[in-house]
Amino acid sequence: MSKAASLTRVAIAYVLAFGAATGWLLWGPDTRWLWLDGLLGDLVATLVVFAASRVHRNSSFYDAYWSILPPYLALYWWLAADAARDDARAWLVLGVIALWAVRLTGNWIVTFPGLHHEDWRYPLVRARAGRLELLADLVGIHLVPTLQVFLGLVPAYVVLTRSGPGLRWLDGVALVVGVGAVVLAFVADRQMQRFARERTPGQVMDRGLWAWSRHPNYFGEISFWWSLALFGIAASPADWWWLPVGGVAMLAMFLGASIPMMEQRSLERRPAYREVVARVPVLVPRPPRSARSAG
């Protein structure tokens, strides 16, 4: 199947998914809590995407849902709460989410080869589950990421549905972190795409941002979610102790699952990657060991 045909099928699945979610939010049972209404609509859309994944036997149908859902849910909360349309913090949060979503979805479109390809991690998850592969597909590949993204959006919910204090210095920090995260991830992606076109067999990536971090794109992704936490704390300082729950969940996912799986695969496929591991930090960018010792 061509890339264009594959993208068309994914787009149709998403239209059906978000159509079902919108129908639920407009005409489904009202829980009286906007956050719960949003979560239920989110789950309805996820189940539609899951159905498309099973029909096509390809769980990569879910991949772009990660970046398309947040602006949809944030806009729903903002409109449903009838919040003040001149609230500067709300506009900043919506802007950062939109910028992040465009960057990440655009990167997925550029790198998505078509439905003949599936993210290598998904068959591994299903194979490890054995006879429970259907459950592993539904929960591990679809529902768990949906819940993690929802947790990451909780601070945005606080900003978009409550009246908070005026802009403060923490909003400036959150804006810099959020925009900086998107720019960093964008540059890291472009560098990796250029390297993928030019590399020789067995060559490992240790150029540009990748010379300072083995996973700068993941660092940018994590930083984006922490920027939302900072916006939430600025809007509701008394809730500082629980608003970072989404950022913590994202950090745990990347450090506990995504990065170890990527590291193991790179070590198995490229022996030279061991030298990169010895020099370059795993996540937070800093000068590589050799560069620091030379100074």
C-alpha positions in Angstrom: 0.0 0.0 0.0 1.4 3.4 -0.9 2.1 6.1 1.6 -0.7 8.3 0.3 -3.3 5.5 0.6 -2.0 4.6 4.0 -2.3 8.2 5.2 -5.8 8.4 3.8 -6.9 5.3 5.8 -5.4 6.7 9.0 -7.1 10.0 8.4 -10.4 8.3 7.9 -9.9 6.3 11.1 -9.2 9.6 13.0 -12.2 11.3 11.5 -14.4 8.5 12.8 -12.6 8.4 16.1 -13.0 12.1 16.8 -16.4 12.1 15.4 -17.4 9.4 17.9 -15.7 11.4 20.7 -17.5 14.6 19.7 -20.8 12.7 19.5 -20.2 11.4 23.0 -19.3 14.8 24.4 -22.3 16.5 22.8 -25.0 14.0 23.3 -23.7 11.4 25.7 -24.3 11.2 29.4 -23.2 14.3 31.3 -21.0 13.5 34.3 -21.0 17.1 35.5 -17.2 17.0 35.6 -15.5 18.3 32.4 -12.3 16.4 33.1 -14.3 13.1 33.3 -16.3 14.0 30.2 -13.1 14.6 28.4 -11.6 11.4 29.6 -14.6 9.3 28.4 -14.6 11.0 25.0 -10.9 10.3 24.8 -11.4 6.6 25.6 -14.2 6.4 23.0 -11.9 7.8 20.3 -9.1 5.4 21.4 -11.4 2.4 21.0 -12.2 3.5 17.5 -8.5 3.8 16.7 -7.9 0.4 18.3 -10.6 -1.1 16.0 -8.8 0.3 13.0 -5.5 -1.1 14.2 -7.0 -4.6 14.5 -8.8 -4.4 11.1 -5.5 -3.5 9.5 -3.3 -5.6 11.8 -1.1 -2.6 12.4 -1.0 -0.8 15.8 0.9 2.1 14.3 -2.6 3.4 13.5 -2.3 4.8 17.1 1.0 6.7 16.6 -0.4 10.1 15.5 -3.2 10.0 18.0 -0.7 10.9 20.7 -0.2 14.3 19.1 -3.6 15.0 17.7 -5.7 14.4 20.8 -4.2 17.1 23.1 -5.3 20.2 21.0 -8.7 18.6 20.5 -9.2 18.0 24.2 -7.7 21.3 25.3 -10.0 23.2 23.0 -13.1 21.2 24.2 -12.3 22.1 27.8 -11.7 25.7 27.0 -15.0 26.1 25.1 -17.1 23.9 27.4 -15.9 25.8 30.5 -16.9 29.1 28.9 -13.7 30.6 30.3 -12.8 34.2 29.7 -11.6 34.5 26.1 -9.1 37.2 27.1 -7.3 35.0 29.6 -3.7 35.3 28.5 -2.5 32.2 30.2 -5.1 30.1 28.5 -4.0 31.4 25.1 -0.4 30.7 25.9 -1.2 27.1 26.9 -3.3 26.6 23.7 -0.5 28.1 21.6 2.2 25.8 23.1 0.0 22.7 22.7 -0.8 23.7 19.1 2.9 24.3 18.3 3.9 21.0 19.8 1.1 19.1 18.0 2.0 20.5 14.6 5.7 19.7 15.1 5.1 16.1 16.3 2.3 15.3 13.8 4.4 16.8 11.0 7.3 14.6 11.9 5.1 11.6 12.0 3.8 12.3 8.5 7.3 12.8 7.1 8.7 9.7 8.6 5.7 7.4 8.2 6.5 5.0 5.3 3.0 3.5 5.1 0.9 0.7 6.5 3.2 -1.9 5.3 5.4 -0.8 8.2 4.6 -1.1 11.9 6.6 0.3 14.9 9.0 -2.5 15.8 8.0 -2.3 19.5 4.3 -3.3 18.9 4.9 -6.8 17.6 7.3 -7.4 20.5 4.7 -6.3 23.0 2.1 -8.6 21.5 4.5 -11.5 21.1 5.5 -11.3 24.8 1.8 -11.5 25.8 1.2 -14.8 24.0 -2.5 -15.7 24.0 -3.2 -12.4 25.7 -1.9 -10.4 22.7 -5.3 -8.8 22.1 -5.4 -7.5 25.7 -1.8 -6.3 25.4 -2.6 -4.5 22.2 -5.7 -2.8 23.7 -4.2 -1.9 27.1 -0.4 -1.7 26.5 -0.3 -0.1 23.1 -3.5 2.0 23.1 -5.1 2.6 26.5 -2.0 3.2 28.6 -0.5 5.9 26.3 -4.0 7.5 26.2 -4.1 7.7 30.0 -0.5 9.0 30.1 -1.3 11.8 27.7 -4.5 12.6 29.7 -2.5 12.9 32.9 0.0 15.2 31.1 -3.0 17.4 30.1 -4.4 17.8 33.6 -2.4 21.0 34.2 -3.8 22.4 31.0 -7.3 21.5 32.2 -6.7 23.5 35.3 -5.6 26.5 33.3 -8.4 26.3 30.7 -11.3 25.7 33.1 -10.5 27.9 36.1 -10.0 31.5 36.8 -6.5 31.9 38.0 -4.3 34.9 38.9 -2.8 37.1 36.3 0.4 36.2 34.4 3.4 35.7 36.6 7.1 35.0 36.2 6.4 31.2 36.2 4.3 31.6 33.1 7.4 33.1 31.4 9.5 30.1 32.4 6.8 27.7 31.3 6.6 29.4 27.9 10.3 29.3 27.4 10.5 25.6 28.4 7.5 24.7 26.2 8.7 26.5 23.0 12.3 25.5 23.7 11.2 21.9 24.0 9.4 22.0 20.6 12.4 23.7 18.9 14.9 21.2 20.4 12.8 18.2 19.3 12.4 19.7 15.8 16.1 20.2 15.4 16.9 16.7 16.7 14.4 15.2 14.3 15.8 17.0 11.3 19.3 16.0 12.3 18.3 12.4 12.6 16.5 12.4 9.3 19.5 13.8 7.5 21.7 11.2 9.2 19.4 8.4 8.2 19.7 9.4 4.5 23.5 9.6 4.6 24.7 7.0 7.1 26.7 3.9 6.2 25.9 0.4 7.5 26.7 0.2 11.2 27.3 3.9 11.7 25.8 5.5 14.8 24.4 9.0 15.3 26.6 11.2 17.5 26.4 14.5 15.7 24.7 17.8 16.6 22.3 17.5 19.5 22.9 13.8 19.4 26.5 14.4 20.5 25.2 15.9 23.8 22.3 13.5 24.4 21.5 10.0 23.2 17.8 10.9 23.1 17.4 14.7 22.6 14.0 14.2 21.0 12.8 12.5 24.1 14.2 15.2 26.3 12.2 17.7 24.2 9.1 15.7 24.5 9.4 15.3 28.3 10.2 19.0 28.7 7.0 19.9 26.8 4.8 18.1 29.4 6.7 19.7 32.2 6.0 23.1 30.7 2.3 22.3 31.0 2.9 21.5 34.7 4.5 24.8 35.2 1.6 26.6 33.6 -0.8 24.7 35.9 1.2 25.7 39.0 1.2 29.3 37.9 -2.6 29.1 37.5 -3.1 27.3 40.8 -0.1 27.6 43.1 -1.7 25.7 46.0 -1.9 22.6 43.8 1.8 22.5 43.1 2.2 19.2 44.9 0.0 17.1 42.4 0.0 19.0 39.1 3.3 17.6 38.0 1.8 14.0 38.0 1.7 14.0 34.2 5.2 15.1 33.9 6.4 12.4 36.3 4.4 9.8 34.4 6.0 10.8 31.1 9.5 10.8 32.6 8.8 7.3 34.1 7.6 6.0 30.7 10.6 7.2 28.8 13.2 6.2 31.4 11.5 2.9 32.3 10.3 1.7 28.9 10.9 3.7 25.7 14.6 4.5 26.2 15.7 1.0 27.5 14.0 -0.6 24.5 15.7 1.8 22.1 19.0 1.3 23.8 18.8 -2.4 23.7 17.9 -2.4 20.0 20.7 -0.1 19.1 23.3 -2.1 21.0 22.1 -5.3 19.2 22.1 -3.8 15.8 25.1 -1.5 16.0 28.1 -2.6 18.2 29.7 0.9 17.8 26.8 2.3 19.9 28.6 1.0 23.0 31.2 3.7 22.5 28.4 6.3 22.3 26.9 5.0 25.5 30.2 5.5 27.2 30.6 9.1 26.1 27.1 10.6 25.7 24.5 11.2 28.5 21.3 9.2 28.0 18.8 12.1 28.2 19.7 15.5 29.6 22.0 17.3 27.2 25.6 18.1 28.3 29.0 18.0 26.7 30.2 14.4 26.1 32.7 13.0 28.5 35.6 13.2 26.0 34.9 16.8 25.3 34.8 17.7 29.0 37.9 15.9 29.8 39.7 17.6 27.0 38.8 20.9 28.5 
